[in-house]
């Protein structure tokens, strides 16, 4: 599994990319129409690379510059000897888009007006140039019907810059949205194409920088960045278990011993030197039998927990904890200690009930439902702007926050955000969050800062999920990730 080109990890807002466009035109002196021509050339090159057998294209053009890109794709395709059906949503076009339309017509292209009642052309590939990155509303009724037809037609769709209907800033779809097989993103990577609903719509994402110098992107501070495949340094030959941290995992209410075992075992496989488990007495025998490397302790309350806290370097609190009197008492005792902490599951639900700001290394790992409770809002509001939600959680609680889901976000209280480009739908299964908590806790115990442990942990967990899903996503178990966690955590030579 390869890492991502560092030059492509920077993610920008839509407004920032517009500023980059303006800089290229006004400062570098590159005409807007030339940028449009380069975008069309990159898009057609991608199309021919992925579908070399395609001879008939249908291109769907909106009234703006995204439609202009489509007109020039059509012109270049005709010059290459391809058959082109080009359908425009509107007879109007202005500026560079009008010049692009006239260029298409000069090479013999015919623009047909969109008719909602007409059947789709029988094309090999459809090119989506309906709406660009500026759309932040639901498409109109006719356009929505067209989008649904394109999604259902059984032929691949190439998205130009952004799949139409997807909010390129936030990664959500306010209405119908194109499901592209390939999306060619122009100039710079837009942050909303990597999280939320976006992974279901962009298909394979390619970045075309349009031959613009790398120094152009330096004129804007990226809003976020894609995570990289980091690993911890190689251990010294004389290392002993005490050098690699002692992690205490707290949880496992009656009937939830599996959660605490998964968390503890993930911590072991991620390199923690010692892992203790504080859980219900009823789970101790099973833990000792199933994974004797875990030091399992039955605790009936805070008094029994206290000596375990004193020996631990880092705490993981929440997997299977429950929100009853037992779990609440352990949660309070753990949070009142001075140990770095990773909070998940009921550890987060209790925090939503009794908020506090952390003055030590802390990582919170909510899914959207938990995030909504922590913010006092709805899941829908979290998903509409995942970047804002993650940043607000980190600010409010003074902790590094992992907002889980497709394109998980890692937010620092100072506003930095990392976006995970790995992971798959098979990971939407019980126990995956317990693993992530253990991985992050193990990295903290080995000396990583909360920010680095969260970033590395999210990347390692997602990459392990992708490795394990080679045998199929459906039916993937959390425990299937454990061998890959070990391999990937030891670096490229073992991946």
N, C-alpha and C positions, 0 to 999 in steps of 0.2 A: 504494500500500500504506500503510495507516494505522497509526499507533502505537496503543498501548493506553492507555486512560484511566488516568491516574496513580493514581486512587483505587482501582483494581482490581488494581494490580500487587503489593500486599502479599500474601504467602502465609504461611499459618499451619499449625501442626501440628493434629492432631485434638484433642489436649488443650487447646491454646490456644483453639480454637473453642468447646470445652465451657466454658472459663473465660469467654469472651465471653457465652455463653448465660446462665451463672450471674449475671454482672454485670448483664445486661439484666433478669433476673428479680428479683434481690435488691437491686440498687442503683437501677436505673431504674424498678422497680416494674411491669414488664410481665409479666403472667401467662404461664406456659409455654404454656397452651392458646391464648392470643392469638397467640403466636409461631407456633404450629402452624397456626392459621387463616390467618395471613399467608403462611406457606410454601405452603399449599394453594392460596390465591388466586393467588400468583405462578406456581405450577406450572400451574394450569389456564389462566391467561392466556397462558402460553408455548405450551401445547398448542393453544389455539384460534388463536393467531397463526400457528403453523407448519402446522397441519392444520385450516384453517377448515371443510373439508367433513366432518370427522369427526362422526359421530352416535352411534357405539357404542364405548364404552370398556370395556376389561377392566383391572381394577386388582388387583394382586397385593400383599397386605399381610402383612408379618411381624409378630411379636409385640411389637416395641418401638415407639419413637416414630417411626421411619421408617414403620412401618405406620400409626401415627396420622395422619401426613401424608396417607397414601393414603386412609384413611377420609374425611378432610375433603375431599380432592379429589373423592371419590365423592359426598359430600353436595352440594357446590357444583355438580358436574356435573348431578346430578339436578334441582336447583333451576333450572338453565339449560335443562332440557328434554332432556338427553342420556340415552341408554340406558346403564346401567352394570351390568356383571357384576363383582362384587367377590368375590375368593377370598382367604381367610385361611389362613395356614400353621398357625395354632394357635387353639383356642377361647379362649385366655387373652389378656387385655389388662389393663394396669394404668395407674393415674394418668391423665395427659392422653390416652394412647392409648385407654384405656377410654372416657373422655368423648367422644373423637372417634368411636369405634365406635357409641356410643349416639346421637350426633348423626346419623350416617349412617342408622341404623335409624329414627330419628324422622321423617326425611323420606321414609320408605317404602322405604329400601334393604334389600336382603336379603343377608346374609353367607353365602356358601357355603364349606364347609370344603374344603381342598385334597385332591384325590384324584389320586395319581400316575398312575392308569390312565385318567383322564378326558381327553378331547380338549380342546384350547384353545378358548375361545369365539371365534367368528368376528368379532372386533372390528376397528374401523378403526385404533385405536391401543391399545397396551398400556402401562400405567403400572407401573413397577417401584418398589414400596415394600416390597421384601422385607427388605433389610438396609441399615442406615445406615452411617455412617462408623466405627462402633465395631468392625466385623467385621475381624478380622485372621487368620482361619483359612479353610480351604476349606469351602464349603457342604456340607451333608450330601448323601447319595446322592440322595434324592428331590428336594431343592431343586436339586441340580446337573442332574438330568434335566430339570426344569422350565426352568431357565436355558437349557439347550441347545435345548429346544423353542422357547422364545421367540426365541432367536437365529436359528433356522432357519425361523420361520413366515412370513417375507416381509412382515410388517407392522411399522411403526415402533414403537420403544420409547422412552418418555420416562422418564429416570432421575430420581428424587427425591433430591437432594443428592449421591449417589454411585451409580454403577452397581453393583448388588449383586455381591459377589464381588471387587471391586477394593479393595485396601488403600489407603485415602485418605491415609495418612501417607507411604507409600513408593513407590506407583505400581506395585506388582507384584500378580499374581493367584496366590494359593496353590492355586486350583482353578478351577472353572468361574466365569465372570463374564459379566454382561450386556453386550451390545454395544448401547449406546443410540444413537439418532439425535440426541437432545438430552439434555443433563444440566443440570438447574437446581440450582446449588449455593447453599445457604442460609447467611446471616449473613456469612460471610467465605470467601475462596478457600482451599481446602485444598491444600497443596503437592503431595501425591501425585497430583493429577488432571492434572498437566502433564508428567510424565516417565515413562520406562520403558514399561510396557505400557499405561499410561493412555490415550495418544492413540488406541489401537485400540478403546477401550471407551467413552469419554465422548461421542464425536460432537462436536456443537457445544456448547460449554460456556457457560452463562449464569450470572451471579451475581445473586442476589436478596438484597439486604441487609435485607429485611423492614422497611423504613422506620425502621431503627435509625440513630441519629445517627453521623456519621463519627467523633466523639470516642470512641465505644465501642471502635473498633479501636485507638485510641491507648493503651488500657489494657494492650495486649500488644505487645511488640517482635516484629515479624514474623520468622519463622524464615528466610525467603528472600523474594526478589522477582522478578517477571518483568522481563526485560530490556526496555529501551526502544530506539527507533530513533534512536540518537544519530549525529551526524556531526561531523567536525572543523570548526573554524572556517574561514570563507572566507579564502583566502590573500591576502596583500598584493600589490598590483600589481607591486611591485618584487622579489618573491620570485625566487630562483634555485634551481637543482637542489640546491646544497649546503645550502639551508635545510630540505630535506625528507628528509634522512637518506640514508645509504649502507648498504644492506643486503647482507650476504654470505650466500648460500644454499649449503650444503655437503651434497653427496650425489651420487647418480647413479652407483652402481656399474655394472659392465658389464651391459647389457641393461635398465637402469632410468633411461635418460636422460629419459623422458617425465615421471617424477615431479618431477625437478628443474626441468624447463622449466615445468610447471604451477605449481609453487611460485613461481618467479621471475616468471612472467607475471602471476600474481595479485597479487604485490607491486607490480609496475608499475601495474597497473590500480587498485590501492588507494592510489596516490599517492606511493610511495617515489621520492625524487629520483634515486637511482642504485641499480641492483641488479647485483651481481657474482655469478657462479656459479663455485664450485670443484667440479670434477667430473673424471671420467675423460677423458683426452685424446681418446678415440674419439668423445665426444659433442660436442666443440667445434664441428666443422664444421656439424653439423645445427642446433645452437643458433644459430650465427651466421646461417645461412641462413633458419631459421624465425622467429627473433625477434632481429633484430640489435640491438635496444635493450638486451638482456641482455649484460653484459660477461663472456663465458665464458672460463674459464681451465682448462687441463688441469693437474691437480696429481697428482704421483705419491707424495706423502707430506708429512709435517709441515713439512719445510724449505721446500717450494714453497708451502705454505699460509700460513706465517708472515707474509710481506709483505702478503698479502690481508687477514689479520686486523688488521693495524696500520692499514689504511686504512678499515676498516668501523666503523660505529656500532653495528650490531645484527647478530646471527647467527641464521639458521634452520638447524638441524642435524637431519638425519634422512631427508628424502624420498629413497627409493631408495638409502640409504647402504650397506645391507648390514651384516653383523656379522663380516665377515672381517677380515684383518689391515689392509687399506687403510682400511676404514671405521672400525675401532677406533682406528687411529692418528690419523686426522683428528678423530674425536670427542674423544679425550683432549686433543689440542692446542687444539681450540676451547673445551672446557670449562675448560681451564687458563688461558685468557685472561680479561680482566676485562670482556668485552663482555656486554651484555644478550643473552639467548638465548631462542629458541623451540625446544623439542624435540618431535619427532614421530617416529612410525614406529620405525625401527631406532635412532634416537637415544634412544628410550624403552626399547627392549629392552636396549640396552647399559647404560642407567642401572639397570635391574632387576638386571643382573649385577654392576654396580659402583656401588652407591648412594652418593650424596653429597647434602649439603644446600647449597642455593644461598645465597650472601651478596650477590647482586646481582639485578637485575630478571630474572625467569625465568618462562616460561610453558610448562607441560607440556600436551600435547593428546592424552591416551590415549583409545582406544576401550575398551570393557569388557574385552577380552582383554588389552590392554596394561596396563590398570589392575590386573587380577588379578595379573599378573606383578610389577608394581611393589609391590603389597601382600603378595605371597606367599600369595594366596588363590585362590579359584575365581571364574570368571565368574558363576556362579549367586549366590555370596555378594555380589558387587558389585551385581548387578541387584536383589537382594532389598532393599537399602538404598543406593540411589545417593547420597543425601545424605550418609550417613555415610562412604561410600567416598571421595567427592570431598573432603570435609573432612579425612579422614585423610591422603590423598595430599598435600594442600596443607600440612598440618602437618608431615608426615614429611620432605618435601623442601624446605620453605621456599620454595615457589613458588606462583604462581597456577596453578590446574589447570582445564582444560576436559575434563570427562568427556563424551565424545561419545555420540551415540545420540538416539533420540526424546526430545525435551525435554532437550537438552544442558544440563549444569550447569557453572557457572563458580564455582570456590571460591577464596577468599582464605585465606592462612594464619591470619588472625584469626577465621575461622569464617563470614564473610559468604558467601552463596551467591546467584547469579543464575540464573534458569531461562529458557531460550529457548522462546518460544511459537511460533516459526516453524519451517519446514523441512517436508520431505515424503519419502515412501518412495523417490521417484526418486533421492534423494541417496545412497542406499545403493549406491554404485557406485565403482569404482576412480578414484582421483585427487582425490576430494572433500576428503580430509584434507590432501593436498598444497596445495590451494588455500587452505584455512583457515590453514595454517601461514604461507603467504605474506602473507595479509591481516593477520594479527596482527603479523607481523614488520614489515610496512610501517607500521602504526599506531605501533608502538614507535619506529621510525626517525623518524617525524614528531613525536615528542615526547610521546606518550601514556604514562602509567604502565602497568605490566604489568597491573594490575587493569582499567584503562579500555580498554587495547588488546584484552584478551581479551574483555571484555563487548561492546565495539563490533564486534570482529572476528567473534565468533560470530553476533551479530544480523545484521550485514551479509551474511555468508556464507549464512545461512539464508534471509534475505529475497531474496537473489539467486537462491537455489535455487527459491523459490516463484515468482518472476517468470519464470524460465526454464521452469518446469514448466507454464506456461499452455498450452503446445503438447502436453502430455502428460507424465506422470511416467515411464512405462516408456520406456527408451531415452534418458533424460537423460544427457548427457555432462558431465564436469567443465568442459570448455572452453566449454560452453553458458552457464555462469554469468559468464564474463568481461565481456561487454557490460553485464550488469545490475550487476556489481560497480562498474563505472565510474559508471554513472548514479546508483545509490543512494548511493554514496560522496560524491557532490556535493550531496546534500540533496534535499528534497522537490520543488524546482523541476525537477529532472532525473529524478525517479523515474517 
